[in-house]
């Protein structure tokens, strides 16, 4: 059975997902770059090209433990007729002496050690008897064998890493090996995550009827860190004045604020809307986005520095999906990376699904290891964390599609 599609236009006051993404990105600016020491640069994004001031390696050196030789001196070596050479010296790694190998001799050398003058090859110790006063060689060697030549990896002036590169272990190693003690980069954006509601209490504390353990701020803070930001958690009740004061205070020290809860349409206790609408401290837009879960959304700026503020719905799945769609691009922009929609792939549905007319659905699913199929999960309610915790993908169902059958191909967003 093919997907069931409603082709009649849907009259709605909701705006497309793309329009809300555009609203967010129009207000977000990259954090200012700073010189960061390598110990603090993990996860940062380069603000400019990092170039090589010295070659890498910076000197000719041995890639193996063995003997530095003139290749011609061991050209006749074989297992039946080994060549014997006197060992004139030994060069460990870190030895800065100027050593020269005379023809008809060899020098014992360690991995990474400075290649002595005159040598044009290194014979691995495995091809010899390992002698210290004199060494026997059992096979010939080609010129340049086991030699790392100055500048063969990186030449002076080469771009080591282009601007926009996220610094992980390998990139930091390259910078360090090239002598960069610090780099101009954008540090992880500082994000303050605020959960609202009088019903919230800290996990581990006793519950009384009417209360719930706070989970959204833990979830969103973890999502922020996974997306390359640094996060602090905060909790607020349902008093608009208290919420506004907290948001104003945090706007002075954060690059992005994220709230959860208090943005529903028509609710009497929408504390975030009440705190920010018409306050003068913030310039906010609250709207309905044509998506499920996560229809009620808010975005704007607050404080003298016009700090961006994402106001997400309070149901946990709604908050999570909203962060994937709006928070991740915002963090990309703050980090100086090109923001864009989350990568979408195609997979075959392992089961049927339904979707509301007029809204784009983001259904929780399990993508097979080979990426060929995706199984919709039961428990698609916006409050159902159990299914979200089992999901590794969101199945995207277009606004005009109300049902899809097993075997059809669907758009899928992989979750980290």
C-alpha positions as CSV (number, residue, x, y, z in Angstrom):
1,X,0.0,0.0,0.0
2,X,1.4,3.4,-1.0
3,X,1.6,6.4,1.3
4,X,-1.7,8.0,1.9
5,X,-1.5,11.7,0.9
6,X,-4.0,14.5,1.4
7,X,-3.6,16.7,-1.6
8,X,-6.1,19.4,-0.7
9,X,-4.4,22.6,0.7
10,X,-4.3,22.8,4.5
11,X,-5.4,26.2,5.9
12,X,-3.2,26.8,9.0
13,X,-1.7,29.5,11.1
14,X,1.4,27.4,11.6
15,X,4.8,28.3,9.9
16,X,7.1,25.8,8.2
17,X,10.1,24.3,10.1
18,X,12.4,26.0,7.7
19,X,11.0,29.5,8.5
20,X,11.7,29.0,12.2
21,X,15.3,27.8,11.5
22,X,15.8,30.9,9.3
23,X,14.6,33.1,12.2
24,X,17.0,31.5,14.6
25,X,20.0,31.7,12.2
26,X,19.3,35.3,11.3
27,X,20.0,36.3,14.9
28,X,22.9,34.1,15.8
29,X,26.5,35.3,15.4
30,X,29.7,33.3,15.9
31,X,31.4,33.7,19.2
32,X,34.5,35.9,19.2
33,X,37.7,34.0,18.4
34,X,40.5,33.9,21.0
35,X,44.0,32.5,21.2
36,X,43.6,29.2,22.9
37,X,46.3,27.0,24.3
38,X,46.3,23.4,22.9
39,X,45.1,22.0,26.3
40,X,42.0,24.2,26.1
41,X,41.4,23.8,22.3
42,X,39.8,20.4,22.2
43,X,36.4,20.8,20.4
44,X,37.1,24.4,19.4
45,X,36.8,25.5,15.8
46,X,39.7,27.2,14.1
47,X,38.9,30.8,13.2
48,X,41.7,31.0,10.6
49,X,44.0,28.8,8.7
50,X,46.8,27.2,10.7
51,X,50.0,27.2,8.7
52,X,53.4,25.5,9.1
53,X,56.2,27.8,10.2
54,X,58.7,24.9,10.2
55,X,58.8,21.7,8.1
56,X,57.6,18.4,9.5
57,X,59.7,16.5,10.2
58,X,62.1,19.3,11.0
59,X,65.2,17.1,10.3
60,X,66.0,13.9,8.5
61,X,65.5,11.0,11.0
62,X,65.3,7.2,11.2
63,X,61.9,5.6,11.1
64,X,63.2,2.3,12.6
65,X,65.7,1.0,15.1
66,X,68.7,-0.2,13.1
67,X,72.0,1.0,11.5
68,X,72.7,4.2,9.4
69,X,74.8,3.1,6.5
70,X,76.1,4.0,3.0
71,X,73.7,1.7,1.0
72,X,76.6,0.8,-1.3
73,X,78.5,-0.7,1.6
74,X,75.8,-3.5,2.1
75,X,74.8,-3.9,-1.6
76,X,76.4,-7.4,-1.6
77,X,74.9,-8.6,1.7
78,X,73.0,-11.9,1.7
79,X,72.1,-14.6,4.2
80,X,74.9,-16.8,2.8
81,X,77.4,-14.0,2.6
82,X,76.7,-11.3,5.2
83,X,78.6,-8.0,5.1
84,X,80.3,-7.0,8.4
85,X,80.8,-3.3,9.3
86,X,82.3,-1.7,12.4
87,X,79.9,0.3,14.5
88,X,81.4,3.7,14.9
89,X,78.8,5.4,17.1
90,X,75.3,5.1,18.5
91,X,72.6,7.8,18.2
92,X,69.5,7.6,20.4
93,X,66.4,9.8,19.9
94,X,67.1,13.3,21.2
95,X,70.8,13.2,20.6
96,X,71.7,16.6,19.0
97,X,75.3,15.9,18.2
98,X,76.7,16.3,14.7
99,X,77.7,12.7,13.7
100,X,79.0,11.6,10.3
101,X,79.1,8.0,9.0
102,X,82.4,7.3,7.1
103,X,82.3,4.9,4.2
104,X,82.9,1.3,5.3
105,X,81.3,1.9,8.8
106,X,77.9,2.1,10.3
107,X,76.2,3.9,13.2
108,X,73.6,2.3,15.4
109,X,70.5,4.5,15.4
110,X,67.2,4.5,17.2
111,X,63.7,5.4,15.8
112,X,63.3,9.2,15.6
113,X,67.0,9.9,15.9
114,X,68.8,12.5,13.8
115,X,70.2,10.9,10.7
116,X,74.0,11.2,10.7
117,X,75.8,12.9,7.8
118,X,76.9,10.6,5.0
119,X,74.2,8.0,5.6
120,X,71.7,7.4,2.8
121,X,69.8,4.5,4.2
122,X,68.9,2.8,7.5
123,X,69.0,-1.0,7.8
124,X,66.4,-2.4,10.2
125,X,67.9,-4.2,13.1
126,X,65.9,-7.3,12.1
127,X,68.1,-7.6,9.0
128,X,71.3,-7.8,11.1
129,X,72.7,-9.7,14.0
130,X,72.2,-6.6,16.3
131,X,75.9,-6.3,17.0
132,X,77.3,-3.3,19.0
133,X,81.0,-3.3,18.2
134,X,80.5,-4.6,14.7
135,X,77.3,-5.6,12.9
136,X,76.6,-8.3,10.3
137,X,74.1,-7.4,7.5
138,X,72.2,-10.2,5.8
139,X,70.5,-8.3,2.9
140,X,71.0,-5.2,0.9
141,X,69.1,-2.0,1.3
142,X,67.9,0.7,-1.1
143,X,68.8,4.3,-0.7
144,X,66.4,6.3,1.5
145,X,65.2,3.1,3.2
146,X,63.6,3.8,6.6
147,X,64.5,7.5,6.4
148,X,62.0,10.3,7.2
149,X,63.1,13.3,5.2
150,X,62.8,16.9,6.4
151,X,59.5,18.4,5.3
152,X,58.1,15.2,3.7
153,X,54.9,15.4,5.8
154,X,54.5,19.2,5.8
155,X,56.5,21.9,4.1
156,X,57.0,25.5,5.4
157,X,53.9,27.6,4.5
158,X,51.6,24.6,4.0
159,X,48.1,24.9,5.5
160,X,48.0,22.5,8.3
161,X,44.3,22.9,9.0
162,X,41.9,25.2,7.3
163,X,39.7,27.7,9.2
164,X,36.5,26.1,10.3
165,X,38.2,22.8,11.3
166,X,36.9,21.3,14.5
167,X,39.9,20.4,16.7
168,X,39.9,16.8,17.8
169,X,42.8,14.6,18.9
170,X,44.5,14.2,15.5
171,X,44.2,17.9,14.7
172,X,45.7,18.9,18.1
173,X,48.5,16.4,17.6
174,X,49.4,18.0,14.2
175,X,49.4,21.5,15.7
176,X,51.6,20.4,18.6
177,X,54.0,18.5,16.3
178,X,54.3,21.6,14.1
179,X,55.1,23.8,17.1
180,X,51.8,25.6,17.6
181,X,51.4,26.1,21.3
182,X,48.2,28.1,20.8
183,X,45.7,28.8,17.9
184,X,43.1,31.3,17.0
185,X,39.9,29.5,17.5
186,X,36.3,29.8,18.7
187,X,35.8,28.0,22.0
188,X,32.8,25.9,22.8
189,X,29.8,28.3,23.0
190,X,28.5,28.8,26.6
191,X,24.9,27.7,26.8
192,X,22.6,28.1,29.8
193,X,19.8,25.6,29.9
194,X,16.8,26.6,32.1
195,X,13.9,24.2,33.0
196,X,10.8,25.9,34.2
197,X,7.9,24.7,36.3
198,X,6.9,24.5,40.0
199,X,6.3,20.8,39.6
200,X,10.0,20.0,39.1
201,X,12.3,18.5,41.7
202,X,15.8,17.2,41.5
203,X,16.3,13.6,40.6
204,X,17.0,11.5,43.7
205,X,14.9,13.7,45.9
206,X,11.6,12.2,47.3
207,X,8.5,12.9,45.2
208,X,5.2,14.1,46.4
209,X,2.0,13.8,44.3
210,X,2.0,16.5,41.7
211,X,5.7,16.7,41.3
212,X,8.0,15.2,38.7
213,X,11.8,14.7,38.6
214,X,13.4,17.3,36.3
215,X,14.9,15.7,33.2
216,X,14.8,18.3,30.4
217,X,17.7,20.3,31.6
218,X,19.8,17.2,32.0
219,X,18.9,16.1,28.5
220,X,19.4,19.4,26.8
221,X,22.7,20.1,28.6
222,X,24.0,16.7,27.4
223,X,22.7,17.5,23.9
224,X,24.5,20.8,23.9
225,X,27.8,19.2,24.9
226,X,27.3,16.6,22.2
227,X,26.8,19.4,19.7
228,X,30.1,21.1,20.7
229,X,28.9,23.6,23.3
230,X,29.5,23.9,27.1
231,X,26.4,23.8,29.2
232,X,25.2,24.9,32.7
233,X,21.9,23.7,34.2
234,X,19.4,25.9,35.9
235,X,15.9,25.5,37.3
236,X,13.1,28.1,37.7
237,X,9.6,28.0,39.0
238,X,6.5,29.6,37.6
239,X,7.0,33.2,38.7
240,X,7.5,35.4,35.6
241,X,9.5,38.0,37.5
242,X,11.9,35.4,38.8
243,X,12.3,33.8,35.4
244,X,12.9,37.1,33.7
245,X,15.5,38.1,36.3
246,X,17.3,34.7,35.9
247,X,17.3,35.0,32.1
248,X,18.6,38.5,32.2
249,X,21.4,37.5,34.6
250,X,22.4,34.5,32.5
251,X,22.3,36.5,29.2
252,X,25.3,38.4,30.4
253,X,27.5,35.3,30.7
254,X,26.1,32.9,28.0
255,X,26.3,32.8,24.3
256,X,22.9,31.1,24.0
257,X,20.0,30.5,26.4
258,X,17.6,27.5,26.1
259,X,14.4,27.3,28.1
260,X,12.0,24.3,28.3
261,X,8.4,24.7,29.2
262,X,6.1,27.7,29.5
263,X,5.5,28.3,25.8
264,X,2.2,26.4,25.0
265,X,-0.5,28.1,23.1
266,X,-3.2,29.5,25.3
267,X,-2.0,28.0,28.6
268,X,-2.7,30.0,31.8
269,X,0.8,29.3,33.2
270,X,3.1,29.9,30.3
271,X,5.8,31.4,32.4
272,X,8.3,32.0,29.7
273,X,5.9,33.7,27.5
274,X,4.6,35.8,30.4
275,X,8.1,36.7,31.5
276,X,9.4,37.7,28.0
277,X,6.4,39.1,26.2
278,X,6.4,42.9,26.3
279,X,9.1,43.0,29.0
280,X,11.3,45.4,27.2
281,X,14.3,43.3,28.1
282,X,13.7,40.8,25.3
283,X,12.6,40.8,21.7
284,X,10.8,37.5,21.3
285,X,8.5,35.8,18.8
286,X,6.3,32.9,19.9
287,X,4.7,30.9,17.2
288,X,3.3,27.5,16.1
289,X,5.6,25.5,13.9
290,X,4.0,22.9,11.6
291,X,5.8,19.9,13.2
292,X,5.0,17.1,15.6
293,X,6.2,16.9,18.3
294,X,7.2,20.5,19.2
295,X,4.5,22.7,17.7
296,X,4.8,25.6,20.2
297,X,8.1,27.4,19.8
298,X,9.7,30.7,20.8
299,X,12.9,32.5,19.8
300,X,14.4,36.0,20.3
301,X,17.1,37.9,21.9
302,X,17.5,39.2,25.4
303,X,19.7,41.7,27.3
304,X,22.1,44.4,26.2
305,X,24.2,41.9,24.3
306,X,21.1,40.6,22.5
307,X,21.9,37.0,23.6
308,X,19.9,34.5,21.5
309,X,17.2,32.6,23.4
310,X,15.5,29.4,22.2
311,X,12.2,28.8,24.1
312,X,11.4,25.1,23.6
313,X,8.3,23.2,24.7
314,X,8.2,21.4,28.0
315,X,7.3,17.8,26.9
316,X,10.7,16.1,26.8
317,X,10.4,14.5,23.4
318,X,9.2,17.8,22.0
319,X,12.2,19.6,23.6
320,X,14.6,17.1,22.3
321,X,13.3,17.1,18.7
322,X,13.2,20.9,18.8
323,X,16.9,21.0,19.9
324,X,17.9,18.7,17.0
325,X,16.1,21.0,14.5
326,X,16.8,24.4,15.9
327,X,19.5,24.1,18.6
328,X,22.0,22.2,16.6
329,X,22.1,24.8,13.7
330,X,22.3,27.6,16.3
331,X,25.4,25.9,17.8
332,X,26.9,25.4,14.4
333,X,26.5,29.1,13.7
334,X,27.9,30.1,17.1
335,X,31.0,27.9,16.5
336,X,31.6,29.5,13.1
337,X,30.6,26.4,11.1
338,X,28.2,26.5,8.2
339,X,24.8,25.7,9.7
340,X,22.4,23.6,7.7
341,X,19.6,21.0,8.1
342,X,20.5,17.8,9.9
343,X,21.7,15.2,7.3
344,X,18.9,13.1,5.9
345,X,19.2,9.6,4.5
346,X,16.7,7.2,3.0
347,X,15.7,3.9,4.5
348,X,12.9,1.3,4.1
349,X,10.2,1.2,6.7
350,X,10.1,-2.0,8.7
351,X,6.6,-1.2,9.8
352,X,3.6,1.1,9.1
353,X,3.2,4.6,10.6
354,X,0.6,7.3,10.8
355,X,1.1,11.1,10.8
356,X,-1.2,14.1,11.4
357,X,-2.3,16.1,8.4
358,X,-0.6,19.4,7.9
359,X,2.4,18.8,10.2
360,X,5.8,17.4,9.6
361,X,6.3,14.4,11.9
362,X,9.5,13.4,13.5
363,X,8.8,9.8,14.7
364,X,11.2,7.8,16.8
365,X,12.7,4.8,15.1
366,X,15.5,2.3,15.2
367,X,17.8,2.4,12.1
368,X,19.4,-0.9,11.3
369,X,23.2,-1.1,11.5
370,X,23.5,-1.3,7.8
371,X,21.2,1.7,7.4
372,X,18.9,-0.1,5.0
373,X,15.7,-0.3,7.2
374,X,14.2,1.7,10.0
375,X,11.6,0.4,12.4
376,X,9.1,2.9,13.9
377,X,8.8,2.5,17.7
378,X,5.6,2.3,19.7
379,X,5.1,5.0,22.3
380,X,5.3,8.1,20.1
381,X,3.8,10.5,22.6
382,X,5.7,13.7,23.3
383,X,6.1,12.7,26.9
384,X,7.3,9.2,26.3
385,X,11.1,9.1,27.0
386,X,11.2,5.3,26.9
387,X,10.9,5.2,23.1
388,X,13.2,8.2,22.7
389,X,15.9,6.5,24.7
390,X,15.6,3.4,22.5
391,X,15.7,5.4,19.2
392,X,18.7,6.1,17.1
393,X,16.8,7.9,14.4
394,X,14.0,10.3,13.6
395,X,11.7,9.2,10.8
396,X,10.6,12.4,8.9
397,X,7.1,12.3,7.4
398,X,6.1,15.2,5.2
399,X,3.2,17.5,6.0
400,X,0.8,16.1,3.4
401,X,1.4,12.4,4.2
402,X,-0.9,10.9,6.8
403,X,0.2,7.2,6.6
404,X,3.0,5.1,5.2
405,X,3.2,1.3,4.8
406,X,5.9,-1.1,5.6
407,X,8.3,-1.4,2.7
408,X,8.0,2.2,1.6
409,X,11.1,4.4,1.7
410,X,11.2,7.3,4.2
411,X,13.6,10.1,5.1
412,X,15.6,9.5,8.3
413,X,17.7,11.7,10.5
414,X,20.3,9.7,12.4
415,X,20.7,10.6,16.1
416,X,24.1,10.6,17.8
